[in-house]
Amino acid sequence: MRPGADRIDWVTSSYLADHFGVTLPVVCAPMAGVAGGRLAAAVSEAGGLGMIGVGYTASPEWITEQLAIAAEPGGPVGVGFILWVLETNPGWLDTALETGCGVVSLGFGDPEPWVSRVHDGGSLAAVQVGTRVEARRAAAAGADILVARGSEGGGHGRSEVATLPLLQDVLAAHDLPVLAAGGIATAAGLAAVLAAGAAGGWVGTPFAACAESDNAPAIKQAIIGAGSDATVYTRAFDIAQGHSWPAEYGGRALANSFTETWAEREPELRQAVSASDKIRQDMLRARQEADLSLAPVYAGEAAGLVGSERTAGEVLAELAGFRALLREAADRHA
């Protein structure tokens, strides 16, 4: 046996492997509007855990259709919900559970009323957390998995704590399996969080730019061309569109002309939206037409590590290099 090799045997028998049969400790973040059945199927077929993101305008029929697409390769699949949206559409969860999914992701609200329903439906509950307090609340609610999402992650979440400090904090306080989210785009990033004790990586931005995502081609190319310093954390896009996100959850997206004007002027933007419907209509048009000067392109700081459009399988093949990196580290420090 190579020096230090015994120290990394756990990677072949991780929580994700034991419960979902995956061959790689990678979960595709359930990005609403991006992670549909096609992306989930591709991720699961390549050895990870595919997830479907349910956004604001879903329907039971859409959820059933996307789960059927995701299930075609026969791999594991999960569904992610925005809790404050689910509160007014509780039947969506019932549809997902009845159709069949191994794990349900819950985020952006109080998970306590929902975890038992997930368990009753035969699935595991993964709860996204961004602070120690949120982690404590999720554990008390009966979560099976905690997703420690740091401030560098793309899309919606908190901005208080970066991924690595948050991961260490959550791991020290709880015995639950913890997935690390935010800033993971390469084998090195995955190796880092696994070495720290994470059960896997919760990966978004690389999959948002891959061939099977539901993003428009222009959005994929914008992510590929962005640098690690090209994002901004703001609530401006949600204010402009009239979305009722709780105040503690902004979104990280690529900076553009709209954020240059409004990212630091959210109270003024709120007043402008209240006075006229023009900003909301312009934003809706921009999203439909992929006008990237106005429309949000949700991506994390790891966008600077995404250099080309790849398939989901190619993304996972690159991430699989974490094993060699952990072995090399173990050898160096044995």
TINUKE-429217 format. One record per residue: residue number from 1; x, y, z of N, C-alpha, C in turn. Coordinates in steps of 0.2 Angstrom, whole numbers, plus 5000, padded with zeros to 4 digits. Layout:
N
NUM,X,Y,Z,X,Y,Z,X,Y,Z
...
***
This chain:
334
1,5004,4994,5000,5000,5000,5000,5004,5006,5000
2,5002,5011,4996,5006,5017,4996,5006,5021,5002
3,5011,5025,5004,5011,5028,5011,5005,5033,5011
4,5001,5033,5016,4996,5037,5017,4989,5035,5014
5,4989,5030,5009,4984,5028,5005,4978,5026,5010
6,4979,5023,5016,4974,5021,5020,4970,5026,5023
7,4973,5032,5022,4969,5038,5025,4964,5041,5021
8,4963,5038,5015,4958,5041,5010,4954,5036,5008
9,4954,5030,5011,4949,5024,5009,4942,5026,5009
10,4940,5031,5014,4933,5033,5015,4930,5036,5008
11,4934,5038,5004,4931,5041,4998,4927,5036,4993
12,4929,5030,4994,4925,5025,4990,4919,5022,4994
13,4918,5024,5000,4912,5022,5004,4909,5028,5008
14,4907,5033,5004,4905,5039,5008,4897,5039,5009
15,4895,5044,5012,4888,5044,5014,4884,5044,5007
16,4886,5048,5002,4882,5048,4996,4882,5042,4992
17,4888,5038,4993,4889,5032,4989,4884,5027,4993
18,4884,5027,4999,4880,5022,5003,4873,5023,5002
19,4870,5029,5002,4863,5031,5002,4860,5031,4995
20,4865,5033,4990,4862,5035,4983,4866,5031,4978
21,4871,5027,4979,4874,5023,4975,4878,5027,4970
22,4880,5033,4971,4884,5037,4967,4891,5035,4967
23,4895,5036,4962,4902,5034,4962,4907,5040,4963
24,4904,5046,4963,4907,5053,4964,4903,5057,4969
25,4907,5059,4974,4904,5063,4980,4902,5070,4977
26,4898,5071,4972,4896,5077,4969,4888,5077,4968
27,4885,5083,4971,4878,5084,4970,4877,5090,4965
28,4873,5090,4960,4872,5096,4956,4867,5100,4960
29,4869,5106,4961,4864,5111,4964,4857,5111,4961
30,4852,5111,4964,4845,5112,4961,4844,5119,4959
31,4847,5121,4954,4846,5128,4951,4840,5129,4947
32,4835,5133,4950,4829,5134,4947,4830,5137,4940
33,4826,5135,4935,4827,5137,4928,4833,5135,4925
34,4837,5131,4928,4844,5129,4925,4844,5121,4925
35,4843,5119,4931,4844,5111,4932,4837,5108,4931
36,4836,5106,4925,4829,5102,4924,4831,5095,4923
37,4826,5091,4921,4827,5084,4920,4833,5082,4916
38,4835,5085,4911,4840,5083,4906,4847,5084,4910
39,4848,5089,4913,4854,5090,4917,4855,5085,4923
40,4849,5084,4926,4849,5079,4932,4851,5072,4929
41,4848,5070,4924,4849,5064,4921,4857,5063,4919
42,4859,5068,4916,4866,5068,4914,4871,5067,4920
43,4870,5071,4925,4874,5071,4931,4874,5064,4934
44,4868,5061,4935,4867,5055,4938,4870,5049,4934
45,4869,5050,4927,4872,5045,4923,4880,5045,4923
46,4883,5050,4925,4890,5051,4925,4893,5050,4932
47,4889,5048,4937,4891,5046,4943,4890,5050,4949
48,4887,5056,4948,4885,5061,4953,4877,5060,4955
49,4875,5065,4959,4868,5065,4961,4865,5071,4957
50,4860,5069,4953,4857,5075,4949,4851,5077,4953
51,4850,5084,4952,4844,5087,4956,4841,5092,4951
52,4834,5092,4952,4830,5096,4948,4828,5102,4952
53,4829,5108,4950,4827,5114,4953,4820,5117,4952
54,4816,5117,4957,4809,5120,4956,4808,5127,4958
55,4807,5131,4953,4806,5138,4954,4800,5141,4955
56,4798,5147,4953,4792,5151,4955,4786,5149,4951
57,4787,5146,4945,4781,5145,4940,4781,5138,4938
58,4783,5133,4942,4782,5126,4941,4775,5124,4941
59,4773,5118,4940,4767,5115,4940,4768,5107,4942
60,4763,5104,4944,4763,5097,4946,4765,5093,4939
61,4762,5095,4934,4764,5092,4927,4771,5093,4925
62,4774,5099,4926,4781,5100,4925,4786,5096,4929
63,4784,5095,4936,4788,5092,4940,4788,5084,4938
64,4782,5082,4937,4782,5075,4935,4786,5073,4928
65,4785,5078,4924,4788,5077,4917,4796,5077,4918
66,4799,5082,4922,4806,5082,4923,4809,5077,4927
67,4805,5074,4932,4807,5068,4935,4807,5062,4931
68,4803,5062,4926,4803,5056,4922,4809,5056,4917
69,4810,5062,4915,4816,5063,4911,4823,5061,4915
70,4823,5064,4921,4829,5062,4925,4830,5055,4927
71,4824,5051,4927,4824,5044,4929,4826,5040,4923
72,4826,5042,4917,4828,5038,4912,4834,5034,4912
73,4840,5037,4914,4846,5033,4915,4846,5028,4920
74,4841,5029,4925,4841,5024,4931,4845,5026,4937
75,4848,5032,4937,4852,5034,4942,4848,5038,4947
76,4851,5040,4953,4848,5043,4958,4846,5050,4956
77,4841,5053,4959,4839,5060,4957,4835,5063,4963
78,4836,5070,4964,4833,5073,4969,4829,5079,4966
79,4825,5083,4971,4822,5089,4969,4823,5094,4974
80,4824,5100,4972,4825,5106,4976,4820,5111,4976
81,4817,5113,4982,4812,5118,4983,4814,5124,4986
82,4811,5130,4984,4812,5136,4988,4806,5137,4993
83,4808,5137,4999,4803,5136,5004,4797,5141,5004
84,4799,5148,5003,4794,5153,5003,4789,5152,4997
85,4791,5149,4992,4787,5148,4986,4783,5141,4988
86,4786,5136,4991,4783,5130,4992,4777,5131,4997
87,4777,5136,5001,4772,5138,5006,4765,5139,5003
88,4765,5142,4997,4759,5143,4993,4758,5138,4988
89,4762,5133,4987,4761,5128,4982,4763,5121,4986
90,4760,5119,4991,4762,5113,4995,4761,5107,4991
91,4757,5107,4986,4756,5101,4982,4762,5099,4978
92,4766,5104,4976,4772,5102,4972,4776,5097,4976
93,4777,5098,4982,4781,5093,4986,4778,5086,4986
94,4771,5086,4986,4767,5079,4986,4769,5076,4979
95,4768,5080,4974,4770,5077,4967,4777,5074,4967
96,4782,5078,4969,4788,5075,4969,4789,5069,4973
97,4786,5068,4978,4787,5062,4983,4783,5057,4980
98,4777,5058,4977,4773,5053,4974,4777,5050,4967
99,4780,5055,4964,4783,5052,4957,4789,5048,4959
100,4793,5051,4964,4799,5047,4966,4805,5051,4966
101,4808,5052,4972,4815,5055,4972,4818,5053,4978
102,4825,5053,4978,4829,5050,4984,4830,5055,4989
103,4830,5062,4987,4832,5067,4992,4828,5073,4990
104,4825,5077,4995,4822,5083,4993,4826,5089,4997
105,4828,5094,4993,4832,5100,4996,4827,5105,4997
106,4828,5108,5003,4824,5113,5006,4828,5119,5008
107,4826,5125,5006,4831,5131,5007,4827,5137,5007
108,4829,5142,5011,4827,5149,5010,4820,5150,5014
109,4820,5147,5020,4814,5148,5025,4815,5143,5030
110,4810,5142,5034,4810,5137,5040,4808,5130,5038
111,4813,5125,5038,4812,5119,5036,4807,5114,5040
112,4806,5117,5047,4803,5112,5052,4796,5110,5049
113,4792,5114,5046,4785,5111,5044,4786,5106,5038
114,4791,5105,5035,4792,5101,5029,4796,5095,5030
115,4801,5095,5034,4805,5089,5035,4801,5082,5036
116,4796,5083,5041,4793,5076,5042,4788,5074,5036
117,4786,5079,5032,4782,5077,5026,4787,5074,5021
118,4793,5076,5021,4798,5073,5016,4799,5066,5018
119,4800,5065,5025,4802,5058,5028,4796,5054,5027
120,4790,5056,5028,4784,5052,5027,4783,5050,5020
121,4786,5054,5015,4786,5052,5008,4791,5047,5006
122,4795,5045,5011,4801,5041,5009,4807,5043,5007
123,4808,5050,5007,4814,5053,5005,4818,5056,5011
124,4825,5058,5009,4829,5061,5014,4828,5069,5013
125,4829,5072,5018,4829,5080,5018,4836,5083,5018
126,4838,5087,5013,4844,5091,5014,4842,5098,5014
127,4845,5101,5019,4843,5108,5021,4849,5113,5020
128,4848,5118,5016,4853,5123,5014,4854,5128,5020
129,4860,5129,5023,4861,5133,5028,4867,5138,5026
130,4866,5144,5029,4872,5149,5028,4875,5152,5034
131,4872,5150,5040,4875,5152,5046,4874,5147,5051
132,4878,5147,5057,4877,5143,5062,4870,5142,5065
133,4867,5148,5065,4860,5148,5068,4855,5144,5063
134,4856,5144,5057,4852,5141,5052,4854,5133,5052
135,4860,5132,5053,4862,5125,5054,4859,5121,5060
136,4859,5125,5065,4855,5123,5072,4848,5121,5071
137,4845,5126,5067,4838,5126,5066,4836,5120,5061
138,4840,5119,5056,4839,5113,5052,4840,5106,5055
139,4845,5106,5059,4846,5100,5063,4841,5098,5068
140,4838,5103,5071,4833,5102,5076,4826,5100,5072
141,4826,5102,5066,4820,5101,5062,4820,5093,5060
142,4826,5090,5060,4826,5083,5058,4829,5082,5051
143,4833,5087,5049,4836,5086,5043,4841,5080,5043
144,4841,5077,5037,4846,5071,5036,4853,5074,5034
145,4853,5079,5030,4859,5082,5027,4859,5089,5028
146,4865,5092,5029,4865,5099,5029,4870,5102,5023
147,4867,5107,5020,4871,5110,5014,4874,5116,5017
148,4880,5117,5018,4884,5123,5020,4885,5127,5014
149,4881,5132,5013,4882,5136,5007,4885,5143,5009
150,4892,5144,5006,4895,5150,5008,4894,5155,5003
151,4896,5161,5005,4894,5167,5002,4897,5168,4995
152,4902,5164,4993,4904,5164,4986,4900,5160,4981
153,4895,5157,4984,4891,5153,4979,4887,5157,4975
154,4885,5154,4969,4881,5158,4964,4873,5157,4966
155,4869,5161,4963,4862,5161,4965,4860,5164,4972
156,4855,5162,4974,4852,5164,4981,4855,5161,4987
157,4856,5165,4992,4858,5162,4998,4861,5168,5003
158,4863,5167,5008,4866,5172,5013,4873,5174,5011
159,4875,5180,5013,4882,5182,5012,4886,5183,5018
160,4884,5180,5024,4888,5182,5030,4895,5178,5030
161,4895,5172,5028,4901,5167,5029,4903,5164,5023
162,4909,5164,5022,4912,5160,5016,4912,5153,5017
163,4912,5149,5012,4911,5142,5012,4916,5138,5017
164,4922,5139,5017,4927,5135,5021,4926,5136,5029
165,4925,5143,5031,4924,5144,5038,4917,5141,5040
166,4912,5142,5036,4905,5139,5037,4906,5132,5038
167,4909,5128,5033,4909,5121,5033,4913,5119,5040
168,4918,5122,5042,4921,5120,5048,4917,5121,5054
169,4913,5126,5054,4909,5128,5059,4903,5123,5060
170,4900,5121,5054,4894,5116,5054,4897,5109,5056
171,4903,5107,5053,4905,5101,5055,4907,5100,5062
172,4909,5105,5065,4911,5105,5072,4905,5104,5077
173,4899,5107,5075,4894,5108,5079,4889,5102,5078
174,4889,5098,5072,4884,5093,5071,4887,5087,5068
175,4884,5081,5070,4886,5075,5067,4883,5073,5061
176,4878,5077,5058,4875,5075,5052,4880,5076,5046
177,4879,5072,5040,4883,5073,5035,4882,5080,5032
178,4887,5083,5030,4887,5090,5027,4890,5091,5020
179,4886,5094,5016,4889,5095,5009,4891,5102,5009
180,4897,5103,5005,4900,5110,5005,4897,5113,4998
181,4895,5119,4999,4892,5123,4993,4895,5130,4992
182,4897,5132,4986,4900,5138,4985,4908,5138,4984
183,4909,5140,4977,4916,5140,4975,4919,5134,4973
184,4916,5128,4972,4919,5122,4970,4918,5121,4963
185,4923,5121,4959,4923,5120,4952,4928,5116,4949
186,4933,5113,4953,4938,5109,4951,4940,5104,4955
187,4944,5099,4953,4946,5093,4957,4949,5096,4964
188,4953,5101,4963,4956,5104,4969,4951,5106,4974
189,4946,5110,4972,4941,5112,4977,4937,5107,4980
190,4935,5102,4976,4932,5096,4979,4936,5092,4984
191,4943,5091,4982,4947,5088,4987,4948,5092,4993
192,4948,5099,4993,4949,5103,4999,4943,5102,5004
193,4937,5102,5001,4931,5101,5006,4930,5094,5008
194,4932,5089,5004,4932,5082,5007,4937,5081,5012
195,4943,5084,5011,4948,5083,5016,4946,5087,5023
196,4942,5092,5022,4940,5095,5028,4934,5092,5032
197,4931,5087,5029,4926,5083,5032,4919,5083,5029
198,4919,5086,5023,4912,5086,5020,4911,5079,5017
199,4904,5078,5016,4902,5072,5013,4902,5072,5006
200,4903,5078,5003,4903,5079,4996,4902,5086,4994
201,4903,5088,4988,4902,5095,4985,4896,5096,4982
202,4893,5102,4983,4886,5104,4980,4888,5109,4975
203,4888,5107,4969,4891,5111,4963,4886,5114,4959
204,4887,5120,4958,4882,5124,4953,4885,5127,4947
205,4889,5132,4948,4891,5136,4942,4894,5132,4936
206,4898,5127,4937,4901,5123,4931,4895,5120,4928
207,4890,5117,4931,4884,5114,4928,4880,5119,4925
208,4879,5125,4927,4875,5130,4924,4878,5132,4917
209,4884,5131,4916,4887,5132,4909,4888,5126,4905
210,4885,5120,4907,4887,5114,4903,4881,5113,4898
211,4882,5109,4894,4878,5108,4888,4871,5106,4890
212,4870,5102,4895,4863,5100,4897,4859,5105,4901
213,4862,5110,4903,4858,5115,4907,4853,5118,4903
214,4848,5121,4906,4842,5125,4903,4844,5132,4902
215,4850,5134,4904,4852,5141,4902,4852,5142,4895
216,4851,5148,4892,4852,5150,4885,4859,5150,4884
217,4861,5149,4877,4868,5149,4875,4872,5155,4877
218,4868,5161,4877,4872,5167,4878,4874,5167,4886
219,4869,5165,4890,4871,5165,4897,4876,5160,4899
220,4877,5154,4895,4882,5149,4896,4889,5153,4894
221,4889,5156,4889,4895,5159,4887,4897,5165,4891
222,4892,5169,4894,4894,5174,4899,4897,5171,4905
223,4895,5165,4907,4898,5162,4913,4905,5160,4911
224,4906,5157,4906,4912,5154,4903,4917,5160,4903
225,4915,5166,4900,4920,5171,4899,4921,5176,4905
226,4918,5174,4911,4918,5178,4917,4924,5177,4921
227,4927,5182,4925,4932,5180,4929,4929,5179,4936
228,4934,5177,4941,4932,5176,4948,4929,5182,4951
229,4931,5188,4949,4930,5194,4952,4924,5198,4948
230,4920,5194,4944,4915,5197,4940,4908,5197,4943
231,4907,5194,4949,4901,5194,4952,4899,5199,4957
232,4893,5200,4958,4890,5204,4963,4885,5201,4967
233,4885,5202,4974,4879,5200,4978,4874,5205,4979
234,4868,5204,4977,4863,5210,4977,4856,5207,4978
235,4851,5211,4980,4844,5210,4980,4841,5213,4974
236,4845,5217,4970,4842,5222,4965,4838,5218,4960
237,4840,5212,4957,4836,5208,4952,4830,5206,4955
238,4829,5204,4961,4823,5202,4964,4818,5208,4965
239,4821,5213,4967,4817,5219,4968,4814,5221,4961
240,4818,5221,4956,4816,5223,4950,4810,5219,4947
241,4811,5212,4949,4806,5208,4946,4800,5207,4950
242,4800,5210,4956,4794,5209,4961,4794,5202,4965
243,4800,5199,4965,4800,5193,4969,4800,5194,4976
244,4797,5190,4980,4796,5191,4987,4801,5187,4991
245,4807,5187,4989,4813,5184,4993,4813,5187,5000
246,4814,5183,5005,4815,5186,5012,4822,5190,5011
247,4822,5195,5016,4827,5200,5015,4834,5198,5016
248,4835,5192,5020,4841,5189,5021,4844,5186,5015
249,4841,5184,5010,4843,5181,5005,4844,5185,4998
250,4850,5187,4997,4851,5190,4991,4853,5185,4986
251,4856,5187,4980,4858,5183,4975,4865,5185,4972
252,4869,5180,4971,4876,5182,4967,4875,5180,4960
253,4877,5186,4956,4876,5185,4949,4882,5189,4946
254,4882,5188,4939,4887,5192,4935,4885,5199,4935
255,4890,5204,4937,4889,5211,4936,4887,5213,4929
256,4883,5218,4928,4881,5220,4922,4879,5228,4923
257,4876,5230,4917,4874,5237,4917,4869,5239,4923
258,4864,5234,4924,4859,5235,4928,4862,5235,4936
259,4866,5231,4937,4869,5231,4944,4874,5237,4945
260,4877,5239,4940,4881,5245,4941,4877,5251,4942
261,4870,5251,4940,4866,5257,4942,4862,5256,4948
262,4860,5249,4950,4856,5248,4955,4858,5244,4961
263,4864,5241,4961,4866,5236,4966,4867,5239,4973
264,4869,5246,4973,4870,5249,4979,4865,5254,4981
265,4859,5254,4977,4854,5259,4978,4847,5255,4978
266,4847,5250,4982,4841,5245,4983,4835,5249,4985
267,4835,5254,4990,4829,5257,4993,4826,5262,4987
268,4831,5265,4983,4828,5269,4978,4825,5265,4972
269,4828,5259,4971,4825,5254,4966,4818,5252,4968
270,4818,5250,4975,4811,5248,4977,4806,5254,4976
271,4808,5260,4977,4803,5265,4976,4801,5266,4969
272,4806,5265,4964,4805,5266,4957,4801,5260,4955
273,4802,5254,4957,4797,5249,4955,4790,5250,4957
274,4789,5253,4963,4783,5254,4966,4779,5260,4962
275,4783,5264,4959,4780,5270,4956,4778,5268,4949
276,4782,5263,4946,4781,5262,4939,4782,5254,4937
277,4778,5252,4932,4779,5244,4931,4785,5244,4925
278,4788,5249,4923,4792,5249,4917,4799,5244,4919
279,4801,5245,4925,4807,5242,4926,4806,5234,4926
280,4800,5232,4929,4799,5225,4930,4798,5222,4923
281,4794,5226,4918,4793,5224,4912,4799,5223,4908
282,4804,5228,4909,4810,5228,4905,4814,5222,4907
283,4814,5220,4914,4818,5215,4916,4815,5208,4913
284,4808,5208,4913,4805,5202,4910,4807,5201,4903
285,4807,5206,4899,4809,5206,4892,4816,5204,4892
286,4821,5207,4896,4828,5205,4896,4829,5198,4897
287,4825,5195,4902,4826,5188,4903,4824,5184,4897
288,4818,5185,4894,4816,5182,4889,4820,5182,4883
289,4824,5188,4882,4828,5189,4876,4835,5187,4877
290,4837,5186,4884,4844,5185,4886,4848,5191,4884
291,4845,5197,4886,4848,5203,4886,4853,5204,4892
292,4859,5202,4892,4863,5201,4898,4865,5208,4900
293,4864,5214,4897,4865,5220,4900,4860,5221,4906
294,4854,5218,4906,4849,5219,4911,4848,5213,4915
295,4847,5207,4911,4845,5201,4915,4850,5198,4919
296,4848,5195,4925,4853,5191,4929,4856,5185,4926
297,4862,5184,4927,4866,5178,4926,4868,5176,4932
298,4865,5171,4936,4867,5169,4942,4873,5164,4942
299,4878,5166,4945,4884,5162,4945,4888,5164,4951
300,4892,5159,4953,4897,5161,4959,4904,5163,4957
301,4908,5164,4962,4915,5166,4961,4919,5161,4957
302,4916,5155,4957,4920,5150,4953,4919,5150,4946
303,4915,5155,4944,4914,5156,4936,4921,5157,4933
304,4926,5160,4937,4932,5161,4934,4936,5155,4933
305,4934,5149,4935,4937,5143,4934,4933,5139,4929
306,4928,5141,4926,4925,5138,4920,4927,5141,4914
307,4931,5137,4910,4934,5140,4904,4931,5138,4898
308,4926,5133,4898,4924,5131,4891,4917,5127,4893
309,4913,5127,4887,4907,5123,4888,4908,5116,4888
310,4906,5112,4893,4907,5105,4893,4901,5101,4894
311,4901,5095,4893,4895,5091,4896,4895,5090,4903
312,4890,5088,4906,4890,5086,4913,4895,5081,4915
313,4895,5076,4910,4900,5070,4911,4907,5073,4911
314,4909,5078,4907,4915,5080,4907,4917,5084,4913
315,4912,5088,4916,4913,5091,4922,4915,5086,4928
316,4911,5081,4928,4912,5076,4933,4918,5072,4932
317,4920,5071,4926,4927,5068,4925,4932,5072,4927
318,4932,5078,4927,4937,5083,4929,4937,5083,4937
319,4931,5083,4940,4931,5083,4947,4933,5077,4950
320,4933,5071,4946,4935,5065,4949,4942,5064,4950
321,4946,5069,4948,4953,5070,4950,4955,5071,4957
322,4949,5072,4961,4950,5074,4968,4954,5068,4972
323,4953,5062,4969,4956,5056,4972,4963,5056,4972
324,4966,5058,4966,4973,5058,4965,4976,5063,4969
325,4972,5069,4970,4975,5075,4974,4975,5073,4981
326,4970,5069,4984,4970,5067,4991,4976,5062,4992
327,4977,5058,4987,4982,5053,4988,4989,5056,4988
328,4990,5061,4984,4996,5065,4984,4998,5069,4990
329,4992,5072,4993,4993,5076,4999,4994,5071,5005
330,4991,5065,5005,4993,5060,5010,5000,5058,5010
331,5002,5057,5004,5009,5055,5003,5014,5060,5005
332,5013,5066,5003,5017,5072,5005,5018,5073,5013
333,5012,5071,5016,5012,5073,5023,5012,5067,5028
334,5013,5061,5025,5013,5055,5028,5019,5055,5033
***
